[in-house]
Amino acid sequence: MPLHKHHHEQASYIVEGRYRVKIGETERVMEEGDCYFVPANVEHSQVALERTMSIDAFSPPREEYKSKQIQPKSFLS
């Protein structure tokens, strides 16, 4: 995801893989089990360094995501 900002606060948990995450002026490589928080209106970006999966939560909820149907991936297979 290229550098951007939005009025939502964002919390992300990395389920699988590694990302290079930039929040404001801070840049780090985040990996499986890590989480990060992005305050509202702060520029940030995320670049996948390998196959990745993350869970993102936004406050307030993002209206454009409310109507999307997402099929969960089974971790047991």
N, C-alpha and C positions, 0 to 999 in steps of 0.2 A: 504494500500500500504506500503510495507516494506521500510526501509531506503534506499534511492537511490539518485542519482543526474543525471542531464543531462545538455547539453549546452543551453537549452531553458530557457528563463525567463518564469515564470508561474504565472498567476493571477487566483484565484479561488473565486467563490461566492457560499455560501451555501444556497441553495433554501429551503431545508427541513432537519431536524434532527440535530445531533451533531457529531462532529469529534474531536478526540484528534490529534492535528497537532504539529509536531516538525519541526522547521526550524533552522538549525545550532544547537546551544545550547539552543534555546528557545522552550519551550513546553507550549501549551495552549489548552483549550477546546474551540472550536469554534461552534457556533450554527446558526440556521436560521437567515439570514440577515447579517451575518458577511462575511468579505472577507479577503483574505491574499495574499501576494506577495512572490514569491520565486525567488531570483536572480539566474542567470545562475551558474551552477557548485557548488551549495550549497546543502549539504545533507539534505534531508527532508523525512518525512513520514506522513501518514494519516491513522488513525484507526477509523472506524465507531463505534460509541457508541450505535446507534439505527438505524432504517431505515433512510436512507439518500439519498439526491440528491444534486449534485453540478454542477456548470458550470465552466469549465476550459478553459482558453485561453493561448496559447503558442506563444512566439516570439523568433526565427522565427517559423513559423507554423511547426507542426510535420508532416512529409511526410506520416508516417504510418497511420495517422488519416484521411488524405484527401480523400481516396477512400471509407471509411466506410459510409454506409447508416444508419442513426439513425432515428428511428421513434419518433417524439416528443410526449410527454405525454400531454394529454389535462388536463388543470387545471380547466376547466369549467364544467366538468362532475362530 
